């Protein structure tokens, strides 16, 4: 959805409306979403900040309560994300990815829909390094920071190792000197893949850490 057009795709069919159409696209999309047997295999909802608040609300109101959604990607404000996710049918959601800060998305993360999903992911750009601890208790997350020190890296690994639910973290840094980072950890930096294992307390398991050119990939 953009300020001047709306596109609705259903299986192989695609419906396009623009501001010149006499038919209200919101009426059409409301009827489509409120079909009693409708089940969505995937829902991608990206609300541009360019869209006026009034139209954003009108679009969200097209979504019926107890909508059956299996896979979802939501990029909207925290309040809009909560309104959408909390209205879905419980126990139907299998995978969900949301964008934003965990603190602001706290209500979303506490919904039964989010908790019941088998796979969850939180993505956030321009994260301040002091806010990284807000992500420690998540299962999966993707974040972008300006830079990362060795001590911040160690704190990140130590805390992720304590989180029994943790699965994967992708951290990108705008300023990241791979060779200096590897040297600080006592690892050879001239190899293509720089890997390190971080032990998990009270377990024989470990976190596998891959030091990339632009940051880190950490997974259990």
C-alpha positions in Angstrom: 0.0 0.0 0.0 1.3 3.5 -1.0 -0.4 6.9 -0.7 -1.8 6.6 -4.2 -2.3 2.9 -4.8 -3.2 -0.5 -3.3 -2.3 -3.9 -4.7 -4.0 -7.1 -3.4 -2.5 -10.4 -4.5 -4.5 -13.7 -3.9 -2.9 -16.8 -5.2 -2.3 -16.2 -8.9 -4.7 -13.3 -9.1 -3.6 -9.8 -8.6 -5.9 -6.8 -8.1 -4.6 -3.2 -8.5 -6.4 0.0 -7.6 -5.2 3.6 -7.8 -6.5 6.9 -6.7 -8.3 7.4 -10.1 -10.6 4.4 -9.5 -14.2 5.2 -8.4 -14.4 2.0 -6.3 -13.1 2.3 -2.8 -10.2 -0.2 -2.6 -10.7 -0.5 1.2 -14.2 -1.8 0.7 -12.9 -4.5 -1.7 -10.1 -5.6 0.5 -12.3 -5.7 3.6 -14.7 -8.1 1.8 -11.8 -10.2 0.7 -10.3 -10.4 4.2 -13.6 -11.1 5.9 -14.4 -14.2 3.9 -15.4 -16.8 6.6 -13.1 -19.5 5.1 -10.1 -17.3 4.5 -6.7 -18.7 5.7 -3.5 -16.8 4.9 -0.4 -18.8 4.2 1.7 -15.6 4.5 1.0 -12.0 5.3 3.5 -9.3 4.6 2.4 -5.9 6.0 4.6 -2.9 5.5 3.1 0.4 6.3 5.1 3.3 4.8 5.6 6.3 7.0 4.5 8.4 4.0 1.0 7.0 4.3 -1.3 9.4 6.4 -2.3 8.1 9.8 -6.0 8.1 8.8 -5.4 5.8 5.8 -3.1 3.5 7.9 -5.9 3.1 10.4 -8.4 2.5 7.6 -6.2 -0.2 6.1 -5.7 -1.9 9.5 -9.5 -1.9 10.1 -9.9 -4.0 7.0 -8.3 -6.9 8.9 -10.9 -9.0 10.7 -10.6 -10.4 14.2 -9.3 -14.0 14.5 -7.7 -13.9 11.1 -6.0 -17.2 10.3 -2.3 -16.4 9.5 0.5 -19.0 9.3 3.5 -16.8 8.4 3.9 -13.0 8.9 6.3 -10.1 8.4 5.2 -6.9 10.0 6.9 -3.5 9.5 4.8 -0.9 11.3 4.7 1.2 14.4 4.6 -0.7 17.7 1.0 0.1 18.3 0.0 -1.0 14.8 2.0 -4.2 15.1 0.3 -5.0 18.4 -3.2 -4.3 17.0 -2.6 -6.6 14.1 -0.8 -9.5 15.9 -3.1 -9.6 18.9 -6.2 -9.9 16.7 -5.1 -13.0 14.9 -6.4 -16.5 15.6 -4.4 -18.1 18.3 -2.4 -21.3 17.7 -2.5 -20.7 13.9 0.7 -18.6 13.6 3.9 -20.6 12.9 6.5 -18.0 11.9 6.6 -14.3 12.5 9.1 -11.5 12.0 8.6 -8.0 13.3 10.7 -4.8 13.0 11.5 -2.4 15.9 13.0 -2.1 19.4 12.1 -4.9 21.8 11.3 -2.4 24.5 8.8 -0.6 22.4 7.5 -4.0 21.1 7.1 -5.4 24.6 3.3 -5.8 24.2 3.7 -7.6 20.9 6.3 -10.0 22.4 3.9 -10.9 25.2 0.9 -11.8 23.0 -0.1 -15.4 22.9 0.2 -15.4 19.2 3.9 -14.4 19.3 4.7 -16.8 22.1 3.0 -19.7 20.4 4.8 -19.2 17.1 7.5 -21.9 16.4 9.9 -19.3 14.9 10.1 -15.6 15.9 12.5 -12.9 14.8 13.0 -9.2 15.8 14.8 -7.0 13.4 16.0 -3.5 14.2 18.3 -1.0 12.4 20.4 1.7 14.0 20.6 0.1 17.4 22.8 1.9 20.0 25.3 -0.4 21.5 24.1 0.4 25.0 20.7 -1.0 23.9 22.0 -4.4 22.8 21.1 -5.9 26.2 17.4 -5.4 25.3 17.9 -8.3 22.8 19.5 -10.8 25.2 16.2 -12.7 25.9 15.0 -13.1 22.3 15.1 -16.3 20.3 16.2 -14.8 17.0 17.2 -11.2 16.1 18.9 -9.2 13.4 20.4 -5.8 14.4 22.6 -3.0 12.9 24.9 -1.1 15.1 27.5 1.6 14.4 30.4 -0.2 16.0 31.1 -3.1 18.4 34.0 -3.4 20.9 35.5 -6.7 22.1 34.1 -6.3 25.6 30.6 -5.7 24.1 31.0 -8.8 22.0 32.0 -10.9 25.1 29.0 -9.6 27.1 26.7 -10.4 24.2 28.0 -14.0 23.9 28.0 -14.5 27.7 24.3 -13.4 28.0 23.1 -15.3 24.9 24.7 -18.4 26.3 22.5 -18.0 29.4 19.3 -17.7 27.3 18.0 -21.3 26.9 15.6 -20.1 24.1 18.3 -18.4 22.0 18.7 -19.7 18.5 20.4 -17.2 16.2 21.7 -13.6 16.1 22.9 -11.6 13.1 24.7 -8.4 14.1 26.0 -6.0 11.5 28.3 -3.1 12.3 28.9 0.0 10.2 32.5 0.2 11.4 33.9 -3.3 11.8 37.5 -4.3 11.5 37.5 -8.0 11.1 41.2 -8.6 11.4 41.5 -6.5 14.6 38.5 -8.3 16.1 39.9 -11.7 15.3 43.4 -10.8 16.6 41.8 -9.6 19.9 40.3 -13.0 20.3 43.6 -14.8 19.5 42.2 -16.1 16.2 43.9 -16.3 12.8 42.4 -13.5 10.6 43.8 -14.6 7.2 41.3 -17.4 6.7 38.1 -17.1 4.8 35.9 -18.2 7.7 36.8 -17.1 11.2 34.9 -19.3 13.7 34.8 -19.4 17.4 32.9 -21.6 19.9 31.6 -20.1 23.1 30.7 -22.7 25.8 27.1 -22.7 27.3 27.2 -22.9 31.1 26.1 -26.2 32.6 26.0 -27.9 29.2 28.2 -29.6 26.6 26.7 -27.4 24.0 28.1 -24.2 22.6 27.4 -21.1 20.6 29.0 -21.1 17.1 30.3 -17.6 16.2 31.2 -16.6 12.7 33.1 -13.4 12.3 32.1 -11.8 9.0 33.4 -8.8 7.1 30.5 -6.7 8.3 29.8 -8.2 11.7 28.8 -11.4 13.4 26.6 -14.5 13.0 25.9 -16.3 16.3 23.9 -19.5 16.5 23.3 -22.2 19.0 
